[in-house]
Amino acid sequence: MFDYLIVGAGFAGSVLAERLASQSNKKILIVDTRNHIGGNAYDYYNEDGILIHKYGPHIFHTNSRDVFEYLSRFTDWRRYEHRVLASVDGQLVPIPINLDTINQLYSLNLTAFQLAEFLESVAEPKDCIRTSEDVVVSKVGRELYEKFFRNYTRKQWGIDPSDLDKSVTARVPTRTNRDDRYFTDTYQAMPLHGYTRMFERMLAHPNIKIMLNTDYREIQDIIPYKEMIYTGPVDGFFDYCYGKLPYRSLDFKHETLNEVVHQPQAVINYPNEHLYTRVTEFKYLTGQEHPKTSVVYEYPKAEGDPYYPVPRPENAELYKQYKELADATPDVHFVGRLATYKYYNMDQVVAQALAVYAQLTQRSSWHPTEENRFVKQPKTAPAMGDRTFKSPLRSTAARTVPASKSASNHGNHGKAESPNGKSLTST
């Protein structure tokens, strides 16, 4: 008899499995329809020995020290701050829009103060901000909206920004300085040996059993359990009784190239040309040294694996109906992006899972008192010059498990390396 059947081995399911097994001594069965753990964050070494993200780039960033310290139990980190360029008017310019973006695009030499005045002069104030178009046009005006946002959003969502909820672009910053980082969170880093290795360590507990290539419906009446934690699509759980919740999906085209570096930055966005939205070169993310490089092209589409809930009022109303069913379903706990029809970042999913664990165990927080003995750390992340840094703590509960086939047996090309060629290994 299992205490919990957990459906989905991504962040939500894996965090809850680890907490319930290691801290509450619960017996866990975690199942996934895919042939691997880690959900969309799954990474592996391709046949050339390059570490790639199967489902597109996953960049970890958070302002939550609790989330960062929790994940640090299962991985050391490589310091990484994400930067993106956009292909606009035949140039590659920084995005989010900053001082250098405008100066380069228009061949100007504005100061930060002058840029603020420039943006104010082109902005079109809106009395009521309702749509994604309203958000951008009210900040940077119509011309920059057309150059950077409109067509990219139409490709990504299949909807004109004038018909898309304001939440899609509400957090898009416009900077008057030269800060070209895509994120400004306190903690920005990549798992030193990849996400899959982190998940392997997270799930390496004798109370946790894993079944892959398994639909939970095939085993839920055969294998006894007390409660279920469900991280899949909430509409699918209820057999789409109110209709299907709309999602946007992606096709990924991976290529390995016979060159050390292919593009000048980790990600290049293509707002206007091409059917794809962006191209990512993985070695920027992983720090791996290799004579070849690997890139992925992302093509948005309407059908396929669900990635992005479509934020429109009618979809929110449809989800409310499913949420009422979920709230009324005993002994099933709905957690994660798909189960709550929200576009969460990875750290937000982890935080939600930790909060659910606290609720399930009637704790005031995710960590019991005996675990609340973190090593004192400064509130800021390590210095920018540090390409790698140790976890702020390493619990004795974090077991080292053999890496899966996908993350081993590739010789020197299967290791993350520093710029000087030295392997970056955990201790």
PAMAR-231902 format. One record per residue (C-alpha): residue in three letters; chain; x, y, z. Coordinates in Angstrom, 3 decimals, padded with zeros to 6 digits. Example, Ala and Ser with C-alpha at 12.3 -4.5 7.8 and 13.67 -1.06 7.14 Angstrom:
<pts>
Ala,A,012.300,-004.500,007.800 $
Ser,A,013.670,-001.060,007.140 $
</pts>
This chain:
<pts>
Met,A,000.000,000.000,000.000 $
Phe,A,001.387,003.384,-001.045 $
Asp,A,000.530,006.474,000.921 $
Tyr,A,000.579,008.602,-002.229 $
Leu,A,000.260,007.984,-005.942 $
Ile,A,001.910,010.988,-007.600 $
Val,A,001.048,011.588,-011.241 $
Gly,A,003.887,013.373,-013.033 $
Ala,A,007.645,013.352,-012.347 $
Gly,A,008.322,017.024,-013.057 $
Phe,A,009.095,019.678,-010.465 $
Ala,A,005.760,019.555,-008.633 $
Gly,A,005.559,015.775,-008.369 $
Ser,A,009.238,015.230,-007.604 $
Val,A,009.426,017.873,-004.861 $
Leu,A,006.365,016.447,-003.127 $
Ala,A,007.655,012.897,-003.497 $
Glu,A,010.985,013.853,-001.939 $
Arg,A,009.449,015.789,000.971 $
Leu,A,006.833,013.189,001.823 $
Ala,A,009.313,010.317,001.578 $
Ser,A,012.288,011.849,003.372 $
Gln,A,010.531,013.955,006.006 $
Ser,A,007.239,012.162,006.637 $
Asn,A,008.318,008.561,005.939 $
Lys,A,005.524,008.114,003.401 $
Lys,A,005.561,005.411,000.738 $
Ile,A,005.416,007.027,-002.686 $
Leu,A,004.674,005.734,-006.175 $
Ile,A,005.400,008.338,-008.836 $
Val,A,004.315,007.656,-012.421 $
Asp,A,004.875,009.471,-015.696 $
Thr,A,003.720,008.792,-019.235 $
Arg,A,007.124,009.840,-020.586 $
Asn,A,010.223,007.649,-020.546 $
His,A,012.137,009.969,-018.202 $
Ile,A,011.859,011.987,-015.005 $
Gly,A,012.204,015.766,-014.822 $
Gly,A,009.182,016.829,-016.869 $
Asn,A,009.894,019.612,-019.354 $
Ala,A,013.172,020.409,-017.567 $
Tyr,A,014.645,017.070,-018.673 $
Asp,A,018.126,017.334,-020.170 $
Tyr,A,020.448,014.710,-021.615 $
Tyr,A,023.662,014.228,-023.571 $
Asn,A,022.959,013.826,-027.265 $
Glu,A,024.838,011.399,-029.478 $
Asp,A,027.643,013.919,-029.898 $
Gly,A,028.030,014.250,-026.123 $
Ile,A,026.508,017.733,-025.841 $
Leu,A,024.183,018.435,-022.916 $
Ile,A,020.878,019.728,-024.308 $
His,A,017.394,020.510,-023.012 $
Lys,A,014.921,018.308,-024.871 $
Tyr,A,011.973,020.659,-024.398 $
Gly,A,013.687,023.987,-024.985 $
Pro,A,015.809,026.150,-022.681 $
His,A,015.079,026.097,-018.963 $
Ile,A,016.785,028.962,-017.143 $
Phe,A,016.622,028.856,-013.359 $
His,A,016.102,032.149,-011.542 $
Thr,A,014.363,033.050,-008.308 $
Asn,A,014.136,035.638,-005.559 $
Ser,A,013.156,032.949,-003.068 $
Arg,A,016.003,031.923,-000.812 $
Asp,A,013.895,029.033,000.500 $
Val,A,013.437,027.609,-002.990 $
Phe,A,017.094,028.041,-003.877 $
Glu,A,018.272,026.431,-000.640 $
Tyr,A,015.865,023.549,-001.061 $
Leu,A,017.062,022.693,-004.568 $
Ser,A,020.661,023.148,-003.424 $
Arg,A,020.267,019.945,-001.429 $
Phe,A,020.383,018.076,-004.727 $
Thr,A,022.778,020.037,-006.911 $
Asp,A,025.705,022.396,-006.982 $
Trp,A,025.300,025.354,-009.300 $
Arg,A,026.970,027.088,-012.182 $
Arg,A,026.620,030.852,-012.028 $
Tyr,A,024.685,031.986,-015.099 $
Glu,A,022.900,035.209,-016.011 $
His,A,020.715,034.932,-019.081 $
Arg,A,021.026,037.355,-021.981 $
Val,A,018.922,037.560,-025.129 $
Leu,A,019.269,039.382,-028.437 $
Ala,A,016.448,040.210,-030.838 $
Ser,A,016.769,040.310,-034.621 $
Val,A,015.204,043.647,-035.592 $
Asp,A,015.767,045.687,-038.756 $
Gly,A,018.771,043.556,-039.699 $
Gln,A,020.485,044.074,-036.350 $
Leu,A,020.884,042.000,-033.198 $
Val,A,019.958,044.212,-030.260 $
Pro,A,019.421,043.533,-026.527 $
Ile,A,015.992,042.529,-025.285 $
Pro,A,014.393,043.614,-022.909 $
Ile,A,014.695,047.071,-024.444 $
Asn,A,017.425,049.100,-022.754 $
Leu,A,019.649,052.108,-023.465 $
Asp,A,021.897,050.192,-025.868 $
Thr,A,018.886,048.796,-027.734 $
Ile,A,017.574,052.246,-028.634 $
Asn,A,020.975,053.778,-029.350 $
Gln,A,021.954,050.908,-031.638 $
Leu,A,018.601,050.670,-033.378 $
Tyr,A,018.328,054.374,-034.184 $
Ser,A,022.064,055.250,-034.338 $
Leu,A,021.701,057.590,-031.378 $
Asn,A,023.874,058.415,-028.389 $
Leu,A,021.261,059.028,-025.715 $
Thr,A,021.995,059.090,-022.003 $
Ala,A,019.773,057.292,-019.499 $
Phe,A,017.946,060.555,-018.766 $
Gln,A,017.434,061.260,-022.452 $
Leu,A,016.139,057.730,-023.047 $
Ala,A,013.499,058.203,-020.355 $
Glu,A,012.399,061.380,-022.138 $
Phe,A,012.443,059.599,-025.503 $
Leu,A,010.235,056.747,-024.281 $
Glu,A,007.864,059.179,-022.639 $
Ser,A,007.559,061.079,-025.928 $
Val,A,006.649,057.968,-027.959 $
Ala,A,004.473,056.208,-025.367 $
Glu,A,000.714,056.219,-025.885 $
Pro,A,-000.884,056.455,-022.432 $
Lys,A,-003.979,054.310,-021.894 $
Asp,A,-006.708,055.109,-019.395 $
Cys,A,-007.433,051.409,-018.967 $
Ile,A,-004.859,048.663,-019.546 $
Arg,A,-006.713,045.547,-020.652 $
Thr,A,-004.657,043.806,-023.313 $
Ser,A,-001.035,042.920,-024.019 $
Glu,A,-000.990,045.562,-026.730 $
Asp,A,-002.120,048.195,-024.222 $
Val,A,000.717,047.267,-021.861 $
Val,A,003.486,047.644,-024.439 $
Val,A,002.161,050.638,-026.373 $
Ser,A,001.635,052.572,-023.137 $
Lys,A,005.303,051.988,-022.235 $
Val,A,007.263,052.243,-025.501 $
Gly,A,004.850,053.437,-028.170 $
Arg,A,003.543,051.987,-031.404 $
Glu,A,006.757,051.724,-033.444 $
Leu,A,008.749,049.696,-030.901 $
Tyr,A,005.664,047.596,-030.245 $
Glu,A,005.522,046.689,-033.939 $
Lys,A,009.256,046.015,-034.177 $
Phe,A,009.676,043.846,-031.062 $
Phe,A,006.375,042.573,-029.726 $
Arg,A,003.414,042.313,-032.061 $
Asn,A,004.565,039.619,-034.494 $
Tyr,A,006.511,037.681,-031.855 $
Thr,A,003.369,037.518,-029.715 $
Arg,A,001.228,036.506,-032.684 $
Lys,A,003.601,033.654,-033.484 $
Gln,A,003.897,032.557,-029.859 $
Trp,A,000.210,032.680,-028.957 $
Gly,A,-001.608,032.492,-032.291 $
Ile,A,-003.518,035.596,-031.202 $
Asp,A,-002.979,039.289,-031.846 $
Pro,A,-001.785,041.081,-028.669 $
Ser,A,-004.894,043.264,-028.867 $
Asp,A,-006.912,040.127,-028.028 $
Leu,A,-004.541,038.729,-025.385 $
Asp,A,-004.755,039.360,-021.651 $
Lys,A,-002.457,042.033,-020.237 $
Ser,A,-000.713,039.486,-017.986 $
Val,A,001.328,038.145,-020.930 $
Thr,A,003.407,041.321,-021.269 $
Ala,A,002.681,043.078,-017.956 $
Arg,A,006.062,042.043,-016.514 $
Val,A,008.129,042.924,-019.582 $
Pro,A,010.582,045.579,-018.348 $
Thr,A,011.916,048.591,-020.201 $
Arg,A,015.252,049.793,-018.871 $
Thr,A,016.891,053.166,-019.194 $
Asn,A,020.309,051.792,-018.209 $
Arg,A,022.587,049.251,-019.922 $
Asp,A,021.519,046.238,-017.888 $
Asp,A,021.125,043.562,-020.572 $
Arg,A,020.257,040.658,-018.276 $
Tyr,A,016.976,038.998,-019.130 $
Phe,A,016.239,038.418,-015.436 $
Thr,A,017.221,040.443,-012.392 $
Asp,A,016.472,037.858,-009.678 $
Thr,A,018.793,037.474,-006.703 $
Tyr,A,019.552,033.840,-007.520 $
Gln,A,020.395,033.022,-011.120 $
Ala,A,022.166,029.756,-011.833 $
Met,A,022.064,026.457,-013.690 $
Pro,A,022.363,023.003,-012.084 $
Leu,A,026.048,022.183,-012.428 $
His,A,025.500,018.718,-013.906 $
Gly,A,022.084,019.369,-015.396 $
Tyr,A,018.470,019.121,-014.320 $
Thr,A,018.165,015.363,-014.806 $
Arg,A,020.988,014.679,-012.351 $
Met,A,019.285,016.977,-009.846 $
Phe,A,015.998,015.087,-010.223 $
Glu,A,017.787,011.747,-009.854 $
Arg,A,019.182,012.854,-006.512 $
Met,A,015.816,014.254,-005.457 $
Leu,A,014.075,010.941,-006.087 $
Ala,A,016.849,008.683,-004.737 $
His,A,014.999,007.613,-001.597 $
Pro,A,014.057,004.028,-000.692 $
Asn,A,010.456,005.107,-000.031 $
Ile,A,010.037,006.320,-003.622 $
Lys,A,009.196,003.973,-006.482 $
Ile,A,009.117,005.266,-010.058 $
Met,A,007.127,003.921,-013.013 $
Leu,A,007.808,005.514,-016.422 $
Asn,A,005.931,005.000,-019.690 $
Thr,A,002.868,004.618,-017.486 $
Asp,A,-000.557,006.219,-017.632 $
Tyr,A,-001.876,006.455,-014.078 $
Arg,A,-005.307,005.279,-015.248 $
Glu,A,-003.776,001.927,-016.147 $
Ile,A,-002.621,001.226,-012.603 $
Gln,A,-004.833,003.254,-010.244 $
Asp,A,-007.286,000.385,-009.786 $
Ile,A,-004.551,-002.237,-009.531 $
Ile,A,-001.966,-000.747,-007.182 $
Pro,A,-003.410,000.327,-003.823 $
Tyr,A,-002.762,003.847,-002.513 $
Lys,A,-004.375,006.220,-000.036 $
Glu,A,-004.223,009.625,-001.723 $
Met,A,-003.284,011.035,-005.121 $
Ile,A,-001.216,014.077,-006.067 $
Tyr,A,-002.068,015.006,-009.625 $
Thr,A,000.156,017.303,-011.729 $
Gly,A,-001.312,016.618,-015.173 $
Pro,A,-003.908,018.612,-017.148 $
Val,A,-006.918,019.256,-014.923 $
Asp,A,-009.373,019.052,-017.833 $
Gly,A,-007.986,015.644,-018.778 $
Phe,A,-008.484,014.372,-015.230 $
Phe,A,-012.201,015.099,-015.564 $
Asp,A,-012.416,013.676,-019.110 $
Tyr,A,-012.879,017.151,-020.628 $
Cys,A,-016.435,017.249,-019.339 $
Tyr,A,-016.652,021.039,-019.787 $
Gly,A,-014.506,021.117,-022.907 $
Lys,A,-010.762,021.352,-023.511 $
Leu,A,-008.695,024.087,-021.891 $
Pro,A,-006.685,025.871,-024.611 $
Tyr,A,-002.895,025.611,-024.575 $
Arg,A,-000.103,026.633,-026.898 $
Ser,A,002.428,023.993,-027.797 $
Leu,A,005.870,023.930,-029.400 $
Asp,A,007.842,021.943,-031.933 $
Phe,A,011.572,021.740,-031.237 $
Lys,A,014.076,021.315,-034.041 $
His,A,017.473,020.345,-032.611 $
Glu,A,020.667,020.649,-034.649 $
Thr,A,024.301,019.876,-033.868 $
Leu,A,026.781,021.987,-035.806 $
Asn,A,030.458,021.498,-036.594 $
Glu,A,031.560,024.769,-035.015 $
Val,A,032.585,025.762,-031.514 $
Val,A,030.153,028.684,-031.270 $
His,A,027.241,029.439,-033.590 $
Gln,A,025.635,032.646,-032.353 $
Pro,A,026.797,035.631,-030.287 $
Gln,A,024.436,035.035,-027.364 $
Ala,A,022.573,032.171,-025.727 $
Val,A,019.208,033.072,-027.261 $
Ile,A,018.244,035.101,-030.294 $
Asn,A,014.595,036.104,-030.709 $
Tyr,A,013.092,036.481,-034.163 $
Pro,A,010.016,038.709,-033.821 $
Asn,A,009.371,039.295,-037.499 $
Glu,A,011.185,036.920,-039.836 $
His,A,010.973,033.108,-039.890 $
Leu,A,008.292,030.783,-038.520 $
Tyr,A,010.314,030.056,-035.379 $
Thr,A,010.356,032.460,-032.447 $
Arg,A,013.850,031.919,-031.067 $
Val,A,017.069,029.927,-031.352 $
Thr,A,018.966,028.731,-028.261 $
Glu,A,022.580,027.568,-028.116 $
Phe,A,022.929,025.269,-025.121 $
Lys,A,026.635,025.577,-024.373 $
Tyr,A,026.053,029.131,-023.127 $
Leu,A,023.644,027.704,-020.553 $
Thr,A,025.655,024.676,-019.459 $
Gly,A,029.215,026.024,-019.705 $
Gln,A,030.247,022.828,-021.454 $
Glu,A,033.329,022.890,-023.676 $
His,A,033.038,020.877,-026.867 $
Pro,A,034.361,021.154,-030.441 $
Lys,A,030.754,021.098,-031.695 $
Thr,A,027.693,023.025,-030.597 $
Ser,A,023.964,022.313,-030.451 $
Val,A,021.046,024.671,-031.064 $
Val,A,017.269,024.370,-030.945 $
Tyr,A,014.656,026.213,-032.997 $
Glu,A,011.211,026.728,-031.438 $
Tyr,A,008.081,026.647,-033.580 $
Pro,A,004.855,027.517,-031.722 $
Lys,A,001.710,025.619,-032.643 $
Ala,A,-001.852,025.115,-031.452 $
Glu,A,-001.853,021.354,-030.895 $
Gly,A,000.596,019.052,-029.130 $
Asp,A,001.999,018.778,-025.626 $
Pro,A,000.469,021.513,-023.454 $
Tyr,A,003.050,024.168,-022.533 $
Tyr,A,001.412,027.575,-022.141 $
Pro,A,-002.122,028.177,-020.825 $
Val,A,-003.742,030.801,-023.045 $
Pro,A,-004.614,033.770,-020.779 $
Arg,A,-008.012,034.952,-021.997 $
Pro,A,-011.086,035.697,-019.842 $
Glu,A,-013.175,032.899,-021.361 $
Asn,A,-010.415,030.376,-020.585 $
Ala,A,-010.207,031.573,-016.981 $
Glu,A,-013.965,031.036,-016.663 $
Leu,A,-013.671,027.531,-018.076 $
Tyr,A,-010.889,026.713,-015.622 $
Lys,A,-013.051,027.905,-012.720 $
Gln,A,-015.521,025.149,-013.531 $
Tyr,A,-012.775,022.546,-013.416 $
Lys,A,-011.378,024.034,-010.222 $
Glu,A,-014.751,023.575,-008.540 $
Leu,A,-014.640,019.898,-009.490 $
Ala,A,-011.049,019.619,-008.265 $
Asp,A,-011.889,021.244,-004.935 $
Ala,A,-014.742,018.776,-004.503 $
Thr,A,-012.647,015.689,-005.312 $
Pro,A,-011.621,013.967,-002.068 $
Asp,A,-008.086,012.674,-001.560 $
Val,A,-006.765,014.166,-004.814 $
His,A,-004.443,017.183,-004.620 $
Phe,A,-003.949,019.242,-007.796 $
Val,A,-000.499,020.830,-008.049 $
Gly,A,001.609,022.465,-010.771 $
Arg,A,001.145,024.300,-014.047 $
Leu,A,-001.197,021.917,-015.819 $
Ala,A,-003.282,021.021,-012.790 $
Thr,A,-003.929,024.673,-011.901 $
Tyr,A,-003.895,026.119,-015.449 $
Lys,A,-001.294,028.749,-014.622 $
Tyr,A,001.983,029.607,-016.318 $
Tyr,A,004.400,029.196,-013.428 $
Asn,A,008.151,029.576,-013.622 $
Met,A,010.131,026.639,-012.262 $
Asp,A,010.770,028.299,-008.908 $
Gln,A,007.061,029.078,-008.535 $
Val,A,006.179,025.422,-009.072 $
Val,A,008.727,024.413,-006.432 $
Ala,A,007.321,026.988,-004.005 $
Gln,A,003.781,025.776,-004.624 $
Ala,A,004.804,022.149,-004.074 $
Leu,A,006.584,023.024,-000.824 $
Ala,A,003.500,024.908,000.357 $
Val,A,001.281,021.922,-000.466 $
Tyr,A,003.640,019.666,001.471 $
Ala,A,003.285,021.959,004.493 $
Gln,A,-000.504,021.783,004.175 $
Leu,A,-000.556,018.004,003.812 $
Thr,A,001.555,017.564,006.924 $
Gln,A,-000.032,020.439,008.861 $
Arg,A,003.262,022.231,009.226 $
Ser,A,003.712,025.981,009.414 $
Ser,A,006.357,025.815,006.680 $
Trp,A,007.925,023.317,004.299 $
His,A,010.893,022.464,006.526 $
Pro,A,010.508,020.862,009.952 $
Thr,A,012.267,022.477,012.887 $
Glu,A,015.064,019.936,012.907 $
Glu,A,015.950,020.839,009.321 $
Asn,A,015.861,024.575,009.849 $
Arg,A,019.604,024.791,010.432 $
Phe,A,020.784,026.410,007.261 $
Val,A,024.303,027.659,006.964 $
Lys,A,024.244,031.443,007.266 $
Gln,A,024.615,032.966,003.806 $
Pro,A,024.667,036.503,002.494 $
Lys,A,021.393,037.526,000.884 $
Thr,A,023.115,038.236,-002.406 $
Ala,A,024.349,035.526,-004.729 $
Pro,A,028.097,034.901,-005.130 $
Ala,A,030.227,037.430,-006.954 $
Met,A,029.733,037.792,-010.677 $
Gly,A,033.265,036.588,-011.304 $
Asp,A,032.482,033.150,-009.894 $
Arg,A,031.469,030.886,-012.746 $
Thr,A,030.577,028.106,-010.298 $
Phe,A,029.686,028.038,-006.663 $
Lys,A,028.871,025.539,-003.991 $
Ser,A,025.381,024.883,-002.756 $
Pro,A,024.545,026.959,000.322 $
Leu,A,023.963,023.668,002.085 $
Arg,A,024.179,020.003,001.372 $
Ser,A,021.888,017.862,003.458 $
Thr,A,023.044,014.394,004.373 $
Ala,A,019.677,013.287,003.013 $
Ala,A,020.808,014.167,-000.499 $
Arg,A,022.047,010.868,-001.839 $
Thr,A,024.321,010.501,-004.837 $
Val,A,022.815,008.065,-007.289 $
Pro,A,024.278,006.645,-010.469 $
Ala,A,023.587,008.942,-013.393 $
Ser,A,021.177,007.657,-015.979 $
Lys,A,022.514,006.387,-019.293 $
Ser,A,021.600,009.685,-020.875 $
Ala,A,023.876,011.593,-018.513 $
Ser,A,026.928,009.366,-018.519 $
Asn,A,029.302,007.284,-020.629 $
His,A,030.214,010.098,-022.993 $
Gly,A,033.831,010.579,-022.044 $
Asn,A,035.212,014.052,-021.521 $
His,A,032.578,015.605,-023.768 $
Gly,A,029.935,014.469,-021.298 $
Lys,A,031.226,016.702,-018.519 $
Ala,A,030.446,020.291,-017.748 $
Glu,A,033.694,022.205,-017.941 $
Ser,A,034.969,025.599,-016.939 $
Pro,A,036.379,028.046,-019.492 $
Asn,A,039.881,026.808,-018.716 $
Gly,A,038.905,023.250,-019.592 $
Lys,A,038.798,021.866,-016.056 $
Ser,A,035.869,019.649,-015.170 $
Leu,A,033.380,021.182,-012.791 $
Thr,A,032.651,018.348,-010.398 $
Ser,A,030.643,018.278,-007.214 $
Thr,A,032.255,017.492,-003.923 $
</pts>
